[in-house]
Amino acid sequence: MRNTLKDILDIGPNCYERFIESATLAEIKPLEIELAGCSNLSGRYCVARTTPPDHTLFYTLSGQGRLTTLHKQYDLTPNTLAILPARQAFAVSIAAKHWDIFWINLANTACWEHVALSEALVLENQKFEPLHLAMELLYAEPSASLRAGVMPILSHYLHLTLKGQTQQEHAQKASNDRLQKLFQEIEKRLQFDWTIDAMCNYIHYSSPHLHRLCQAKFGNSPIQQLIHLRIQRSKTLLLNTSWPISHIASYVGYSNIFNFSKRFKKSVGISPSGFRHG
């Protein structure tokens, strides 16, 4: 898929699908659902689209599937929700003995602008089973009045829950981008006096918020991550240059060679000179 873009529809005889179509179920038209379905898949199954006109949701109930985009591959395990934006190529296939899912095609309109993402998004530990039950009822119930009773469930999960999830993911991505920009700047200027205040002023975050983000992304506090970058750079310089250790210490932000040597030995388990000649 990453090297070859082509449409594929390969569904074997052991795949069972129940389709919910806007053409026959007027109730789903206000939600701008083009097509939806509940699928029990086994054996041969692969669907690929190069320029899908709609946004597509895949929710895994049991088993396992695989999603491939132009940039990445994802395992779709139980309680995983995959959000595939319109006009972006993808392929989905079965990756275990079975894959039980429901899927929804949402119109590429302003109604669903919160799922018009820049790339596919896969969310884990989602609780969309009530939406699945509502879809099964829509398929099986012949009474229009009874089908109408499940529409608030669809609306809630597709509008409120899904919008909340995508907004949260947008916020998290923005935070990660800002954090990455900060530490890219730090790597360019390791000799700078990077205090917590200096980091917070650069990224425009409070100290507690910066600490939480660093712990989540690196497993380190901001200062610990700074030290890690300084030690990594000093290891490279010790092995690949003949610079005096005092120069290397200053280059990575330690004005005192004793403090640098102490920190290096604590992090690496050996002195800078021992590391260079070992």
N, C-alpha and C positions, 0 to 999 in steps of 0.2 A: 504493500500500500504506500509506503513512504517513497518508493522509487517509481511506482506505476500507478497512475490514476485511471480507474475505470469503474463503471457501474457493474455491480454484481447482484444477482438475485438467485441464490442457490439454496433452496429449501427442500430438504429430504422428506420422505414419506412418513417419518416418525415425529413430525412437528405438527402440533395442533394449535390453531390460532382462532380466537373469537374476535371478530372485527366489530368496532363501533364506528358507524359512519354518519357524518352530518347529513348526508343525503336522505337517510332513512330515520334518523333520530333528531327531530327538530330541537329537542331540549338542549343539545350541546352547541347549537349554532351561536347563541349569545356569548359563549365563552371563546368563540373563534377557534374551536378544535376542528381541524380538517379531517383527522382520522385517528383512531386509537384502537388498542387491542390488548387482550390478555393472551399470553403464549406459553405453552408447555413444549419445550424444545429438547430434542435428543437426536443423536445421529448427525446428519449433515445439515448445517445451517450457516450461511454467510450472506450478509446484506451489505453492500457498499454503495455509496453515493458520492459523486464528484462535486455536484453543485445542488444539494438538496434545497428545495424552495421554502421549506418550513423549518422551524425549530423542532427538535426531537428530544423527548425525555425517555430514558430507559431506567426502569427501577427493577432491581434484581430481588426476587422473592426467595429463591433457593438455587442451589447449583452455582455455576460460574460461567461468565462470558468474558469476552475480550474485546476491548475497544481500541482501534488503531486510528490515529489522526496523522496529519502530515508531520507532526512534531514529536509525538509521544505514543506509548502504548500503555493501556491501563487494564488491570484485572478487575472485573465487575463481580464482586462477591455479594452475599446476602446483605440487604439493607443499604446497598449502594445506589445512589441516584446519579446518572450521567446526563448532563445537559449539553446538547449538541446544537450550536447556533446554525441558523440558516446560511447557505452558500459556502459552508466550509466542509471539505471532503472528510469522510469517515468510513470505517468499516467496522461492523460488529459480527462476531462469530461465537459459536459455542466453544467452551474451553474445558468442559468436564463431561461426565456421562449425561447430564441434563442441565438445562438452564430454564428456570421458570421466571417469567418477567411480565410486567405490563409496560406499555409504551404509548406515548401520546405525541401526535404531530400538531404543533401550535402554529397558527398563521403568522407569517412574518409581517406583523402590523404593529401599530403603536400600542395596542392592547398588551403585547408581550415584549415591550422594549426592554424590560428588566432581564430577559434571557438572551438578548442580542449581545452576547459576550464577544470579546476579541478572540477567544479560543475556547475549546471544549473544557468543561468543568466537571470533575467527578467528586461527589460529596459522599463521605462514608457515615455510617451510623445514623441513617435517616429513618424516620418512622412514618412510612406512607402506606401501611397496610389498610387503614380505613378507606383510602382512595382506591385501592385495589378492590375492596369489597363493593364499593359504590359502582365501579366499572363493571364488575361481574353482574350486579343487579341490573344495570342499564342494559346489558346484553340479553339477560334472561327474562326480564319482566315485560310481559306484553301490554300491561296497563300503562298508558301515558301518565295518568294521575299519580300512580305509584312511582314511576320513574322520576317524575318531577320532584319527589321528596328527597332524592339523593343529590340534586343539583347544588344545594348549599354546601355539601361536603366537597364536591369537585371545586367549587368556587373558592372555598376556604383554603384548600391545599394548594391549588394552582396559583391563586393570587396572593394570599397573605403569607402562607408558609414558604412557598417558593421564592417570593419576592424578598422575604426576610433573610433567607439563606443566601441568595445571590448578593444582596446588599452587604451582608456580613463578610462574604468572601471578597467582595470588592474592597471593603475597608481593610481586611487582613492583607490583601495583596498590596495595597497602597502603603501600609505600614512596613511591610517587608521590603518594598522598593526603596523607601526612605532610609531604612536601616542599612540596606546594602550600599546605598549611595554614601552614607556616613562612613562605613568601614572601608570603602574604596578610597575615600579621601584620606582616611587615617593611614592606609597602606602607602599612599603617595608621600605622606609627610610624617613618617614615624619619629623624626627628630623633634617634632612639635610637642609642646607641653600639653598633652591631651588629658586634661582633667575632666571630671564628670560635668562640671559647669560648661567647659568648652564644647563637649560633645552635645549637651542639651541645647546650647545656643546655636550650634550648627544645624541640628535636626528639628529644632523647635518642639521638643517634647519635654515633659517634666522628668525629673530624675527617677521617680518610681515607675513611670510608664516605660522609659528607656530600659530600665532594669528588667521589667517583665518581658519586653520584646526580645532582649538579648538572651534571657534564660530560655525562652521558648524556641528561638532559632538556633542558638549556638550551645546551649547548656552551660553558658558562662555568664558572669556579670559583665558589664561593659569594660571594666578595668581588667578583668581576667582575659577577655577577648583581645584587648589591646596588648597585654603582656604576651599572649600567644602569638600574635602577629609579629611582635618585636623579636621574640626568640626564634621564630621561623626564619625571619630575614637574617638574623645574626648567624644562624647555622649555615645558611647559603653563603654568606660572605666569608665565614671562617673556612669553608671548604673550597671556595672558588676564587679567593683573592689572597694576596699576601699582606693585606692591610694589617697594621698593628691592632691588637685587641682594643686598645684605648680608642682608636679611630672608629672601629666598628661599634663600640659601646656608645660613642657620641652620635654616630649616624642613626642608630635605632632608638635614640631618646634617653640614654643614660649618661649624664654628665660626670658621674662618679664611677670609675672602673671597678671599684670594690663592690658597689651596689649591683652593677651589671653582672659581675662574676658570681655573686651570691645568688642572684635571681636565676641566672643561667643554670647553675649547678642544681638548684632546687627544682627547676623544670625538666632538665635533661638527665640529671643524675651524674654529671661529670663536669669538670671545669671547662671553660672555653678553650684553653690551650690543650687540655687532654682530648677534647672533641676534635680539634684541628689535627692533631698528630696521631689520633687513635685510629 
